[in-house]
Amino acid sequence: MRMELYRVVIKRPNRLVTGYIVSPDEERASEVVVEHEVALNQENSGFTIERVDETLPDDHQLGLEALLAHAPVGFASFCEGVGWLAHMAPVTQLRLYMIEEVEGDHHFVIASNGDMAEAIYCETIPLNDGEQRQFCVHDGLFFLRNARLRSLPVLLEVGPIGMVEWDDELGWSAKTR
């Protein structure tokens, strides 16, 4: 069965949260939102759902066909350079990971688990021919000061999964190339 992709906008008391759901129809997508809210004990004042798989821009098509053909019902995210990824479980608590390279660079990734964070890093950070890179995956929250927690809860709620970066004025946001 071919799935459809829906954008959901959840109204929280102090903000809007936008996510994407893979589902066979709008009714099941609504059920996914309710299941997610109950499992994570989240408070909301309603949500809207809109089918978007047929109207996505060209730069958001990477991996869409595979996602709709093979992903389970549940949340999904678009990760630039990687494409669409299913969150892997019906209710997923996303986490912040820090990828620390032996050479000293570090990158932050939002993912459902360390393996996914590693895969996103490997797909996103290019290597030159013959180049090798060693790195460690850490719990990213361990390395943050309280001031850097701003805007992170919104991203950890339903995504997007992928590389993220800190900006002193804006807080955390999805990293663009």
N, C-alpha and C positions, 0 to 999 in steps of 0.2 A: 504494500500500500504506500503510495506517495503521500508524504506529509506536506503540510503548509507551514509557513513561517508567519508568526504574529508578533506585532510590537505591543507591549503592555505598558501603560503608564499608571503607576500606583500613586495615589494621593496620600502622603504621610501628613501628620499634623504640621510639620515645618518645612516640607519640601516635596518635590515630585521625584519618583524613581522610575527610570525607563529600562526595560529589559526586553528580551526576545524569547519566544516560546515556539518550539517545534511541536506541532499537534495535527491530528487528522482533520479537526474542525474547530470552530470558534468556541463551541460549548466545552469541549475537552480542554482547550486553552484556559478557559475561565476556571475550570476545576483545578488545573495545575496551580494557578495563582492562589486560589483559596487554600489548597493543600500546603503550599509554600508558606503562606502567612500563618497558618495554624502551627505548622511544625517549628517555625522560627519565632513564634509568639510575637509577631509584628502587629502593630496597630495601624489601620488605614481608614480613610474615609471614602473608599470607593476606588475603582480602577476602570480604565477603558482599554479595549482590545481592538486592534486593526490588523487585517491581513496585509502583509507587505512583500511576500516573496515575488510577486509579479511586478512590483513597482520599484524595487531597489535600484539604485544607480549602478552603472557598469563597474565602478571601482569597489562595489560590495558584492560581486558575483562569485568570487573565488571560494570554492568549496561548497557553494550553495546546493548544487545538484546532489552531491554525495551526502550532504546533511539531510536533505529532504528524502532521499532514497533509503538511508540506512540508520539515521539517528533515532534513539528512543524518544518518546514523548517527554518533554521537559525543557528547561531553560537552555539557551545557547548564546554565544557571543561571536562577534566578528573581531578578529585579531588581524590588524594590518600586516601584510606580508605572509601570513599563515592562512587566513581565510576563516570560514565559519567552523566553530567547534561546539560540540554538545558539552554541557556541564557534567555529564556522566552519571548523575544520580538524580532521582526525582526531586529531592530537596538537597541543595548543595550549599554549604557555608563556604564561600570563597575566602581565600587567605592571601596575605601579602608575603611573597618570598623575596629574599635578596640573593642574587647570584654574585658571588665574590670570585673574581678571577685571580689566579696566583700572581699575575703581573700587577694587581692592585686596583683595576677598574671594578666597579660594581654596578649592577643593574637591578631594578625592581620589577617584579612580575606578579600579576594577580592571576591565580589559578585555583582549581579545586584541590590539587595535590602537588607534591614536589615533582613527580614524574612529568606532569603536564607543564609545570613551570620550566623544567629543564628542556622539554621539547620545544616550547615557545622560544626560549632563549636561543637554542641551537638553530632554529629556523629564521630567527630575526637578526641575529648578529652575524654578519658575513665573515667568512674565513677566506684568506687568499690561498691559492693552490699550494698544497704541501704544508700549510700552517696548521699547527695544533694548539689547542688551548685547554688548560686545566682550570677547573672551577669547583666551587662548593656551593651547595644550596642551603640557605639558612632561613629560619623564621624571620621575615622582614620586620615584624613589629618589635622584636627584641632590640633592634638598632635605632629605633625612632625616639626622639624626644616628644614630649606631650604636644608641643607646638606643631609638630608635623602630622598629627592625627587628624587635623582639619580636612574635611571632604573625603577622607578615606572610608568611613562607614557607608557612604553612598555607593562607592565603587565595589565594596565587598558584599553588598546586598544581592545584586543580580548581575554584576559585571559592568563593563565588558571584561572578559578575560584578555590578558595580553600584557605587553610591556607598559609600564607607567612611569611618570616622572614627576618630580616635585618642582613647583614654582612658588617662590615666596609670596607672591600676590594672589595666585589662583588656588594654591594647594595642589592636590594630586589630580592628574588627568592622564588619559590614554596617551602614550607616546606616539608621535607621528615621525615618519622618517625624515 
